Amino acid sequence: MNAKRRMMAAAILAGLACTAGGDEPTTGPAAGPATQPTTRPSERPRKTIAGITISRETTYIDGPLNADGTVNYVAYLNRKYSEGVTPDNNAAVLLLRALGPEMVPESTRLMTFARLRMRPLPVRGEYFVDLDEYVESLLAEQRARLEDMPEGLDEDEWYGDGPEGVATAQRDKAMDGPWTAQQYPVVAEWLKANARPLDLIVEATNRPKYYMPSVSESFPPQMIDTLMPSLNRHREAARALTARAMLRNGSGDIEGARCDLLAVRRFARHVSHDVTLISRLVGTAIEALGAQATRDLVLSSALSSEDMKALLAQLNGLPPMPDMIEALDEGERLMHLDCVMMLTRGAPVDTARQIVNPMGAPVSDQRPALPPDLVFDWDTMLRRFNHLWDREAAALRRPAYGGRHEAFDAMETELIAASRRAGGWNMAGRAIGAAVSMPITKKPMTLMVSDLLATLLMPSLGRALTLQERAEMDAELVRVAAALAVHRAERGRYPDELEALTPGLIEKVPTDVFSGKPLVYKPTAEGDGYVLYSVGENLTDDGGVDDYEEGDIVVKTE
């Protein structure tokens, strides 16, 4: 869910919570992780204090519970994702030391450090510095070196005027292939200044676990206000590692280049292990970045036969990227259900005062004393949300690319229709007023608010899934290309069929995730070159035309 939708949902929830009545929650620290194992409900459904039935169809999980009987989803996720994690095996601990305390929002920083069982980091330290910040710190004569566009770039590829724009363009060119410090000296100096933090990130990616706790500023904890780490710093660090790998490639340090690129790939898997959809998308972007740079390394003439064998073994050993389905089936689903828990409790006055409702009027401090059961049928609302998420999960599990997207398109159409039935987002303001000023029966009110929140909180998955599939396809094509390179080194030519690579070099030939058919492989008659491709998201074989959206996804020898 994007930030705009999250803010609108928070505004609606604050206003609706005011109509729901109930005592104002006691202030206090966020609840810690559950100490008892929690499973999905298997026993007879039971009621909470707020009148919600605890069951698979309603709350999805059966605990831990807050003092008022509502489900503490934040504690559940912390308990699940911290299982088996220690300060010595958690990559997040080293990433914090490399990226600095600003990686975590200041308001939740101390609680985050406590959950990670690490000492708070000093504000100043030898932390990773992003490129814009580095360029801004340069002296005038040093900045003067950044007056011209990098060679080979046209104005459409240049990221704005000024030294920062030139430096960014140079960095992106530095990620495209081998380069030397003489070509992009400021980028080389930036990487040198970040040598220690980057080495620490490489070390972090070798750790087996990744856990960044969810910390809410509310009591009881609420998923909608948990603050995420700075994912932009993750992406900038991944770009720096990729640029450094290409610099090492250009200087003949093939081992160093391979080490950095594999660290990028492992970094992507750690970031994607977080339960939120946005983290999975950032991890997917990092994976795509690493896969494309690895392809350039594989297709270059820099690697010896032994280097290529070592790279292939490492690529074969990479675990698959965490799938989107877990982030949706748990992270996004539970956030959606937790919004209902928030409705049943009401909202603290000082929180509601700061939120403006969709009609433009500040939320009043005065909350009418309406018992929740006079307005909403919580169980009906929860069942409707879970039904939507069950359909979403079922669509994600479909094997055929076209079938998955057809299901998502159908759901998107239904959600748009639901929003129109409810009168659009601004109807929430009228709903708040109507609930106070006149008697509205429970069922229409429940259905209207359910439709509104579903429209706001259900993410649009079509493009997210396509990005994940592209990254997966890029990675698989590169792995096959590495196997082809080893085959040629051993036998003097590329094979006539991809099946010749199995089982000695790769366990099995990957399937095109878009078409569901074998990858297209066309070796030259002499066996000294090839074209290998997926048909891409347009599901059309364009004959190996390499185009991001309108053509195929291609790896080929020059």
C-alpha positions, 0 to 999 in steps of 0.5 A, a space after each residue: 500500500 502506498 503512503 498516500 493510501 496509508 495516510 487516507 486509511 489512517 484518517 478514516 480509521 481515526 474518524 471511524 474509531 471516534 464513532 465506535 466509542 470505548 475508553 481511551 487506551 492507557 498510554 505505555 510502552 509497546 508490547 514485546 513479542 509473545 512469549 508463547 507460541 501462537 498458531 492459527 485457530 484450531 479450537 472452538 471460536 471464542 469472543 473477545 471483550 470487543 465482541 470479535 470472534 477469534 477464528 481463522 475466518 475472522 482474526 486469522 490467528 488466535 493470539 497473542 491478545 491485548 488486555 482488551 481481547 483484541 489480537 496483537 498482530 505486531 507481537 505475533 509478527 515479531 515473535 515469528 520473524 525473530 525465531 532463532 535470531 541472535 545478535 551474532 547471526 542477524 544481518 540487520 545488526 551489521 547493516 545498522 552498524 554499516 548504514 548508521 542509526 538513521 536507518 531507523 526512525 528516531 522515535 522507535 530507535 531505542 526500542 529497535 536496538 533493545 529488540 535486536 539486543 544491541 547497544 545504541 549506535 552513536 549519531 556520528 560514526 563511520 557510516 555509509 554516505 550516499 552519493 548526494 551527501 558525499 558530493 555536497 561535502 566536496 570542496 568547490 574545486 572538487 565539485 568543479 570536476 562534475 560539470 560535464 555529462 558522462 561520455 555516452 549519455 544523452 540529456 534524457 539519461 542525465 538526472 538534472 543539473 548540478 554536480 549531484 545530477 552528474 555524479 548520479 549519472 556517472 554512478 549509473 554508467 559505472 554500474 553498466 560495465 567495467 570502468 576505471 577510476 580515471 573515467 569517473 574519479 569522483 565516483 571512485 573516491 566516493 566508493 573509497 570513502 565508503 570502503 569500510 561500511 561496504 565491507 561490513 555490508 558484504 559481511 552482513 549478507 553472509 549471515 543466515 538470518 535477517 530480522 528487523 523488528 516491527 515497533 509501533 508507537 501506539 499502545 496497544 501496538 498497531 501495524 498501521 503506524 509501525 515505522 519501517 527502516 530507510 529502504 532508500 539507504 538499502 538501495 543506495 548501498 546496493 548501487 554502491 556495491 554494484 559500481 564497486 564490483 564493476 570497478 574491480 572488474 575493470 581493474 582485473 580484480 575478478 574475485 573482488 567483483 564476484 564477491 561484491 555482486 554475490 553480496 548484492 544478490 544475498 542483500 536482496 534476499 535479506 531485504 525481501 525477508 521482511 514481511 512488508 510488500 514494499 520491502 519485497 519490492 525493494 528486494 526485487 529491485 536489488 535482485 534485478 540490479 545484481 542479476 543484470 550486473 552479473 550478466 555483464 560479468 558472465 558475458 565479459 572476457 575477463 573471467 577464466 574457466 576456473 573463475 566462471 566455474 566458481 561463479 556458477 557454483 555460487 549462483 547455483 547455491 543462492 536460495 530463491 528469492 522470498 515470494 510475494 505471497 508471504 508478504 501479502 498473505 500475512 503482512 498485508 492481510 494482518 495489517 488490514 485485519 489490525 485496522 479493525 482491531 483499531 476500530 474496536 478500541 477507538 483512538 487516543 484523542 491526541 492522535 485523532 487531533 492530528 489527523 484530518 478526515 477526508 472531508 477536510 475538517 479536524 477530527 473532534 475531541 468529543 467522541 459520542 458514546 456509541 457502543 461498537 455493536 450499534 454501528 458495525 458488525 466486526 465479524 462480518 467485516 473481518 470475514 469479508 476482508 479475509 475472503 478477499 485475501 484468500 482470493 488474492 492468495 489463491 491467485 498468487 498460487 496459480 502457475 500460469 502467468 496469464 491466469 494470475 493477472 486475469 484474477 488480479 484484474 478481476 479483483 481490481 475491477 471489483 474493488 473499484 466498483 465497491 468504492 463507487 458503491 460506497 460513494 468514494 473515499 470522501 463518503 467516509 466523512 459523511 459516514 462518520 457524521 451519519 453514524 453520529 447524527 442518525 440511526 443507521 442499521 448495522 449491516 449497511 454501515 458495516 458493508 459500506 465501511 468494509 468496501 471503503 477500507 478494502 479499496 484503500 488497503 488492498 494493494 494493486 498487485 499486477 505490476 508488483 508481480 511482474 517486477 518480481 517475475 522479471 527479476 526472477 527471469 533475469 536471474 535464471 537467464 544469467 545462471 544459464 548463461 554462466 553454465 553455457 560459458 563453462 560448457 564452452 570452456 570445457 568443450 570448445 563450443 556452446 551446446 546445441 540444446 540447453 538440456 546438455 547443461 543438465 545435470 552436471 552444470 545446472 540441475 534442470 533447465 529453467 522454465 520461462 515464468 511468463 509463458 510457462 514454456 521452455 526458454 528460447 535458445 538459438 546457438 549459432 551454427 558454428 557453436 561460437 555464440 547464442 541468443 537466449 531469452 524469455 518472451 517477457 511480459 507481453 507473452 509474445 516471442 519477438 525473436 530475441 528483440 531486447 526491449 524492457 516492456 515491448 520485447 523479450 528478456 535477452 542474454 546474447 553473446 556479441 
